[in-house]
Amino acid sequence: MQRPQPTQKSSYPHLVPLSTRWSDNDAYGHLNNVIYYSLFDTAVNRHLLDAGVLDIASSPIIGFVVETRCTYFSSLAYPDAIEVGLKVVKLGTSSVTYEVAIFRASDDRAAAVGSFTHVYVDRATNRPTPIPPQVRRVLTALAVSPEA
């Protein structure tokens, strides 16, 4: 099996600028692996909040993370400024899978690339439900392939 290669910023229709924090560094002097997953979650939710389709406290339909993965290519550390690239690679009835990449702001090659899947659920019942139309429009704008 061939190892995946880092992607380029131009592969992503949306970039979310984020900051690293002192507490993100681990004993080895770079961002700990769990921080990358937190950055994925932050970037996706930041985009949904900025688009006006997510109210963390009261949206009746919310996305639950059901699967994540990450491949690392180079180290990042505080105080790196970063950008997180977002694109939708699969859009189903009640789920969406994003490809997410983390870039040092000054670099065009990804330091890490992963996937992040949300299943939309009714907040009251935690049962899967179709993605609301306004959310689907925002997600469709991030889609990069016809099957997404």
N, C-alpha and C positions, 0 to 999 in steps of 0.2 A: 504494500500500500504506500502510495506516495504522500509525503507530508504536504499539507496545505501551504500555500504561499501567502504572504501578507498582501492585502488588497490596497488599492489607492483611494485617496479621498474622493476623487472624481467618480467613484463607483456608487456614491451615496447621495441621494437626492436631498438629504437634510443633515446638517451638522449642528450639534448642540455643544456650545462652549461650556466647559466645567473647570473647576479648580481642584487641584489636589490639596490635601491637608497634611500637616505635620504628623498627625496620628495615623495617617495611611501607610507610612513607612513601617516595615517590619525590622527585625533584628539584623537582616542582611542589607539594609539600606535602600530597599526598593519597595514599590507598592506590593502589599500582600495580595495573594491571589483572590481572596474574598472581596477585596476592594473593587476589582474589575466587575464582579457581579453586581455590586452596589451601584457602580457607575452605569451599568447597563440599565438597571431599574430606574435610576434617577433620570437618565436621558429620555427613556421612553415616556415616563410619567410627566416630565417637564414639557415634552412635545405635546402630549394630550392636554395638559393644563393650559399651555400657551394657545392651543387651538380652540380652547373653550368647550371641550367635550368631556372634561373630567372635573368633577367637584369631589375632592377626596372625602369630605364629610357627608355629602348627601346624594351623590349620584345613585339612582336606584339599581343601575346595572354597572358592575365593576369587573375589571380584569384580574384574574388570579394567575400568578406565574405557576406553570405546571412543568416546564422543562427549560433548562439552560445548559449551555456548554461553552467552552472557551479554549482557543488555541493561542498560545503566547509566542511572540516572535522576538521581542526586545523588552528590556526593563524600562519602567518609568519610576520616578521618585518625586517626592515633594522637593522643591516647589514647582514642578513642571505644570505649565498650562496645557490643558488637553482639549481635544474636540472628540465628540462621539458621533460617528456616522450611523445613520439609521436608514434602513430600507426594509420593505415588506417583501418576503419571499414566498409566503403562502397566506392566503386569506380565505378562510372557510366560513361556514354559517355562524359558528359561535367562537371560533378561535382565529388567532393571527400569530404568525411566526415572523419575527424580525431577524435580519442579519444585523449585527451591531459590531462596530469596529472602534477601537480606541486609538487615537493618534496623539502624539506630541504635537502641539499646535504648530510648531515650526517644521514638521515632517509630513511628507505626503504618503509614506508607507505606514501601514497599521502596525502598532506594537502588539495588538491582540485583536482577534476576530472571534466572534461567537454567535450563538443564536439564543433567542429569548422568545418563549411562547406564552401568550396570554389566552386563557379560556374565559370568555365573558359569562358571568353568572348574575342571577338576581340576588341583590344584597340581602334580602330578607330570608331567602330559602337556600342560598348557596348552590342552586341548581343551574346548569348551563342554560343559556338563553341566546337568541340571535343577537349579533352585534347591532346596536342601534344605528339607524341610517346616517345620523350626523357623524358618528364615530367611523362608520364604514367609509364615508367620503374622505375623511382625514387619512385613514389608512390606505385607501386606494391611491391617494396622491403620492404615497411613499412606495407604491408597488413598482417593481422594475421588470416584471415579466408578465406575459398574458395569463399564466396560470395562477398568479398571485391574486 
